[in-house]
Structures are given as C-alpha cells and as structure tokens.
C-alpha cells in the first residue's frame, strides 16, 4: 500500500469540516438572490426572512395579547397603586387650578369642602378608570395594526443575523465543525483499512 494513501483520513476530515462550513454560509449568503443556470440561489434565512418575521410576530401577538394588558391595567391592585398620584392631582386641581380659573368659587371652598370634593372625585375615578381603560384597549385593537408595527420594527432593526448567530453560538459551531472533521477522519480510516485489506 502506497504511503500517500495515509493522507485520506486527513483529507476526509478537511472535507467534513469544509462541508459544514459551507452549510453554515448557505444559511446567510447570498443575501440577495442570484440567478445561475436558470436557478435562483439565495441564503436560506434571507430567502425566508418575511415568513420568519411573520411567524415571530404571530407568536408575540398571540403570547402577549392586549387583553392581558387590559386585565393588568384594570386590576384593583394596579388602581390602588395609582390612587395616591390621582389624589395629589385632584388636590392640586382644586387648590391651584380651580383658584386660577374660578377665583370667586375657590374663595368659598374651605378645607372640609376640599376634602369632600376629593373623596367624591376619587370614588368616581375608581369606578371610571377601569371602564376608561377597557374602552381604550378596544380602540387600540381597532385602530392599531400591532402585527404591522412589530413587523416594521423587526425589519428596520437591520440586525446582522450571522453576527448574532456566530456570537451566541460560537462555541457550538466550533464543536460541530470539529465533530464533522472527526466523522470525516473516521470515514477516511475506514477507507484506508479497505484499501489495506483489499489491495
């Protein structure tokens, strides 16, 4: 058996590594379609970008519907947390804004009346706020195309998917390439053994 045949396992290891490298490249390149011998060649991810974005948007909107936001907004605990702010705003309105706009009326309002007015306003707000937010969410659902907004944001983000892929999976890619090289090397050894025993 000629000694040059011992290069077969190393050549097969290189082929295994190279094939996986080509496959990873074909995920992302070419970015724009290229016509070659009547065939359109384009990277898998650029070619399927619109479908991927559509599926991602569907997942986001189905996982985080506006109804969930509505339930959180009108939750009694959320409203209770807002009440101190609302009370301060009402107090400021009665003492400052009302005095500026209607100085004669404000002159006849004492602390007791201010307290009573605040209590009435706060009670009304506690009833009104949940209904107001429910109606607001309905308006959002009817007026805003959430799918289109998210799709546009993702498309405009101009993220280099290959960079993200390589940065996040760098170690796994190296391991996969080494594994492919190892498989190639083992197949090369099998071929070498075949030549050794058969010839």
N, C-alpha and C positions, 0 to 999 in steps of 0.2 A: 504494500500500500504506500502510495506516494505521500511524503510528509506534508505537501501542500494541502492535502485534504483536512489536516488538523485546523485549518482556518475556518472550516464550515461552521462549527458551533459559534465562533465569534461573529461570523458574517450573519448567521441566523439571529443572534442576539441583537445585532445592529438593526436588522430588518424588523424585528419585533418592536424595538424602541421607536424606529422611524415611522412604522405604520400607525402606532398610537399617536405620535406627534402630528402626523398628517390628519388623523381623525379629529383631534382637538382643534387644529387650524380650520378644518372644514366646518366646524360649528359656527365660526365667526366670519370667515372670509370665503369668497369676496363679499364685501358689504353690499355693493351694487351688482345687479345681475349682469352676467357676461354671456353672450351668445357664442357657442362654439359647436361647429358642425351641426347646426340646427337645434342644439340643446341649450337650455338656459341653465347656467351654473351660478349659484348663489349660496352663501353661507346659510346653514340651517336656521340659526337664530335670526339673522336679518330677514330671511325669507318668511319666517313665521312670526315676525315681530308684532304685527297687528292682531293676530289670533292670540298670542301670548298676553298682550296688553288687555284684550277683551276679556279673556278668562280671569286675569288678575283683578280687573275692575269688577267683574261679576262676583268674584269671591269676596272682595272688600265690601261691596254694597249689600251682599246677602248676609255677611257676617256681622256687619255693623249698620243695621237699618236705622232710619231716622226715628222709627217708633221706639227703639231702645233709648235714644237721646231724649225723646219726649218723656218717657217714663222716669228717667233720671231727673229731668228738669222739674217735673211736677210732683216729684216725691216730697212728702211732707217734711222730711229731714232737710232737704235742699232748701225748701222755702223757709224753714225756721232759721237756717244759717244766714239767709238774706235779710231777715226781718230787722236786725239792728241797723243795717245800712238804709233800709226803707224808712225806718223810724227817724233816723237822722235827717234824711232828705225831706221828709214831711215837716219835721220841726223847723228846718231851715226855710222851707217854703212859707210856713205860717208866720214865723218871726221876722224874716227878711224880705222875701219876695212879695208877700201879701202887703207888707208895710210900704213897700216901694210903689206897688201898683194901686193899692186902695188904702191910703193913709188914714182916711176918716174911719173906715170899718175897723182897721187894726187898732185904732186908738181905744175902741170899746171892748177889745178882747183881752181878758186877763189870763193869768196862769191856769186857772181852773178850766176856762173855756178852751184854752190851747190844749190842755190835757185831754179834754173830752173830744175835741176835733181829731187829735192824733189817734185816739182809740178807735174812733169811727173809721178814719181813713185806713188804719192798719187792718181792721176787721174786713173792710171792703177789699183791700189788696189781697188778703189771704184767700178770699173767695174768687176774686177776679183773675189773679195771676195764673193759676192752673189752666183756666179756660182760655186765657190770652195766649199762653204758650202752646196749647193744643191747636188753636187756630193758626198760630204762626208756623208750626210744623207742617200743617196741611198746606199752607201757602208755599212753603219751601218745597214740598213734594211735588206740587203742581207747577211751580214756576221755575224750579232749578233742575236742570238735567245733570244730576250728580255723576252719572256714568261719563258724560261728555267732558265734564270738568276734570275728573280724575284721569281720564284717558289723555287729555291735553297736557296735564301736568307731568304725567309719566313720559309722554313723547317729547316734551320740551326740556326734560331734565338732562338730556344728552349724556347719559351715563355710558361710559365705555364698558360694556358688559364683559369684554375679555379681560380688562384690568381687574374688575371686581372678581371675576371667576378665578383669575390667577392669584390675586391677593388672598382671597378667602380659602382657596383650595390648593395652595402652592405645594404643601407637604403631600397631600393626597395624590396630586398629579405626578410628583416625582416618584412616589411609591408605585403608582400604576405603571409608569414608564419602566421602572426597574423590574417590576413583575413581568411586563411584556418582554423585556430583554431576557429575563431568566427563562421564560417559556420558550423563547426563540433559541436560547442556548441549549436547553434540554432537547428540543427537537433536532437541533444540529448534532448533538451527541448521538441521538437515535440514528440519524442518517449516517454518521461516521461509523457507528457499530455495524450498520447494514453493509456499508462498503467493505468494512474489515472482514466480516464473516462470509460475505457472498463473493467477494472478488479476491 
